[in-house]
């Protein structure tokens, strides 16, 4: 097939694309085929596209990469023990995009005693295909999104998490995606379904164990039925030469609550698109994010919180700490539709520049089509407070120590919102270490 974008990246991926195992489910085969067809009409975005005007991914277009080779990793459980979360009783591990059962921790193939169905997508599809069909590829629109189309074309392994009706899963579910191969691309996929009255915490964790160029192209879809709750933590710590592109879409039902905290530290270029639809009356969401970058990194976060029905509530706080010649981008949109009366929404973008060469482009947006609402947004960009520095130095701290402490405190406000103690402690150490380097 021809590739409209004409980039080495797309051409090399599609030429090396392995034949996906045929599924007995006709709709899944059709889904993949449609995604492949769409790739012939889509192009790699450029800075001429409004949604990408601050993020130049032209270095990606010139790469010649191959799909990651399944089953080539020699990782053992002891090699990644330091990545485990103490609180997680369930862990799905994917290495270079492929499910690694010997590294995972599951009570059973799909069903566990806590009232959840958790496993690798092909296994669950073979037993529960009909229940998955109505959610898979329904939240993230791939027909006009190149990266989502690529992910869907390569769709095979993936993390499926279903919280059963009226059950609360006490321990977090850890979805660990590890990259070990340089000069490759992998396409992680996650589907989280919270049935009516359920509650679950999911940690989506991306780690690179190699320092070379690679691409991670992730898609996550989350569906909350009525009166359910999902706590979603996303951590991205890829290598300094990596490209990380991610799309996440969430649908929140009546009187349901979606809370998410995302932390981005790695990647030469990273882009995270989060779209939250408050689809029914009384839906709530809290969206927090932190980007901590330096050198020549670029981290771009685009969010859209769409209030579609009345009495919805949303809160968003996004922070960026930018050092060196790095560039952070935040574009946060809040939409209030005509039927979303009595919406209560607030958004804040706060950014800290640690170097004269560092750059932040921030664009909070409100689009309001209802009259009975309470909405607010704001953005700040600045450097460390000189009075606070002076105060700490007057108490005997060296200037470098004082600067590191203030920088750490700025980022720690987001980390503190994570409710998983071992992960919060680990991220606090990573933020503190990063501020010391800076």
Secondary structure in CASP SS format (residue, H / E / C, confidence):
PFRMAT SS
TARGET T0000
AUTHOR 0000-0000-0000
METHOD secondary structure of the structure
MODEL  1
X C 1.00
X C 1.00
X C 1.00
X C 1.00
X C 1.00
X C 1.00
X C 1.00
X H 1.00
X H 1.00
X H 1.00
X H 1.00
X H 1.00
X H 1.00
X H 1.00
X H 1.00
X C 1.00
X C 1.00
X C 1.00
X C 1.00
X C 1.00
X C 1.00
X C 1.00
X C 1.00
X C 1.00
X C 1.00
X H 1.00
X H 1.00
X H 1.00
X H 1.00
X H 1.00
X H 1.00
X H 1.00
X H 1.00
X H 1.00
X H 1.00
X H 1.00
X H 1.00
X H 1.00
X H 1.00
X C 1.00
X C 1.00
X C 1.00
X C 1.00
X C 1.00
X C 1.00
X C 1.00
X C 1.00
X C 1.00
X C 1.00
X H 1.00
X H 1.00
X H 1.00
X C 1.00
X C 1.00
X C 1.00
X C 1.00
X C 1.00
X H 1.00
X H 1.00
X H 1.00
X H 1.00
X C 1.00
X C 1.00
X C 1.00
X C 1.00
X E 1.00
X E 1.00
X C 1.00
X C 1.00
X C 1.00
X C 1.00
X C 1.00
X C 1.00
X C 1.00
X C 1.00
X C 1.00
X H 1.00
X H 1.00
X H 1.00
X H 1.00
X H 1.00
X H 1.00
X H 1.00
X C 1.00
X C 1.00
X C 1.00
X C 1.00
X C 1.00
X C 1.00
X E 1.00
X E 1.00
X E 1.00
X E 1.00
X E 1.00
X E 1.00
X C 1.00
X C 1.00
X E 1.00
X E 1.00
X C 1.00
X H 1.00
X H 1.00
X H 1.00
X C 1.00
X E 1.00
X C 1.00
X C 1.00
X C 1.00
X C 1.00
X C 1.00
X E 1.00
X E 1.00
X C 1.00
X C 1.00
X C 1.00
X E 1.00
X E 1.00
X E 1.00
X E 1.00
X E 1.00
X H 1.00
X H 1.00
X H 1.00
X H 1.00
X H 1.00
X H 1.00
X H 1.00
X H 1.00
X H 1.00
X H 1.00
X H 1.00
X H 1.00
X H 1.00
X C 1.00
X C 1.00
X C 1.00
X C 1.00
X C 1.00
X C 1.00
X C 1.00
X C 1.00
X C 1.00
X C 1.00
X C 1.00
X C 1.00
X H 1.00
X H 1.00
X H 1.00
X H 1.00
X H 1.00
X H 1.00
X H 1.00
X H 1.00
X C 1.00
X C 1.00
X C 1.00
X C 1.00
X C 1.00
X E 1.00
X E 1.00
X E 1.00
X E 1.00
X E 1.00
X C 1.00
X C 1.00
X C 1.00
X C 1.00
X E 1.00
X C 1.00
X C 1.00
X C 1.00
X C 1.00
X E 1.00
X E 1.00
X E 1.00
X E 1.00
X E 1.00
X E 1.00
X E 1.00
X C 1.00
X C 1.00
X C 1.00
X C 1.00
X E 1.00
X E 1.00
X E 1.00
X C 1.00
X C 1.00
X E 1.00
X E 1.00
X E 1.00
X E 1.00
X E 1.00
X E 1.00
X C 1.00
X C 1.00
X C 1.00
X C 1.00
X E 1.00
X E 1.00
X E 1.00
X E 1.00
X E 1.00
X E 1.00
X E 1.00
X E 1.00
X E 1.00
X E 1.00
X C 1.00
X C 1.00
X C 1.00
X C 1.00
X C 1.00
X C 1.00
X E 1.00
X E 1.00
X E 1.00
X E 1.00
X E 1.00
X E 1.00
X E 1.00
X E 1.00
X E 1.00
X E 1.00
X C 1.00
X C 1.00
X C 1.00
X C 1.00
X E 1.00
X E 1.00
X E 1.00
X E 1.00
X E 1.00
X E 1.00
X E 1.00
X E 1.00
X E 1.00
X C 1.00
X C 1.00
X C 1.00
X C 1.00
X C 1.00
X E 1.00
X E 1.00
X E 1.00
X E 1.00
X E 1.00
X E 1.00
X E 1.00
X E 1.00
X E 1.00
X E 1.00
X C 1.00
X C 1.00
X C 1.00
X C 1.00
X E 1.00
X E 1.00
X E 1.00
X E 1.00
X E 1.00
X E 1.00
X E 1.00
X E 1.00
X C 1.00
X C 1.00
X C 1.00
X C 1.00
X E 1.00
X E 1.00
X E 1.00
X E 1.00
X E 1.00
X E 1.00
X E 1.00
X E 1.00
X E 1.00
X E 1.00
X C 1.00
X C 1.00
X C 1.00
X C 1.00
X C 1.00
X E 1.00
X E 1.00
X E 1.00
X E 1.00
X E 1.00
X E 1.00
X E 1.00
X E 1.00
X E 1.00
X E 1.00
X C 1.00
X C 1.00
X C 1.00
X C 1.00
X E 1.00
X E 1.00
X E 1.00
X E 1.00
X E 1.00
X E 1.00
X E 1.00
X E 1.00
X E 1.00
X E 1.00
X C 1.00
X C 1.00
X C 1.00
X C 1.00
X C 1.00
X E 1.00
X E 1.00
X E 1.00
X E 1.00
X E 1.00
X E 1.00
X E 1.00
X E 1.00
X E 1.00
X E 1.00
X C 1.00
X C 1.00
X C 1.00
X C 1.00
X E 1.00
X E 1.00
X E 1.00
X E 1.00
X E 1.00
X E 1.00
X E 1.00
X E 1.00
X E 1.00
X E 1.00
X C 1.00
X C 1.00
X C 1.00
X C 1.00
X C 1.00
X C 1.00
X E 1.00
X E 1.00
X E 1.00
X E 1.00
X E 1.00
X E 1.00
X E 1.00
X E 1.00
X E 1.00
X E 1.00
X E 1.00
X C 1.00
X C 1.00
X C 1.00
X C 1.00
X C 1.00
X E 1.00
X E 1.00
X E 1.00
X E 1.00
X E 1.00
X E 1.00
X E 1.00
X E 1.00
X E 1.00
X E 1.00
X C 1.00
X C 1.00
X C 1.00
X C 1.00
X E 1.00
X E 1.00
X E 1.00
X E 1.00
X E 1.00
X E 1.00
X E 1.00
X E 1.00
X E 1.00
X E 1.00
X C 1.00
X C 1.00
X C 1.00
X H 1.00
X H 1.00
X H 1.00
X H 1.00
X H 1.00
X H 1.00
X H 1.00
X H 1.00
X H 1.00
X C 1.00
X C 1.00
X C 1.00
X C 1.00
X H 1.00
X H 1.00
X H 1.00
X H 1.00
X H 1.00
X H 1.00
X H 1.00
X H 1.00
X H 1.00
X H 1.00
X H 1.00
X H 1.00
X H 1.00
X H 1.00
X H 1.00
X H 1.00
X H 1.00
X C 1.00
X C 1.00
X C 1.00
X C 1.00
X C 1.00
X H 1.00
X H 1.00
X H 1.00
X H 1.00
X H 1.00
X H 1.00
X H 1.00
X H 1.00
X H 1.00
X H 1.00
X H 1.00
X H 1.00
X H 1.00
X H 1.00
X H 1.00
X H 1.00
X H 1.00
X C 1.00
END
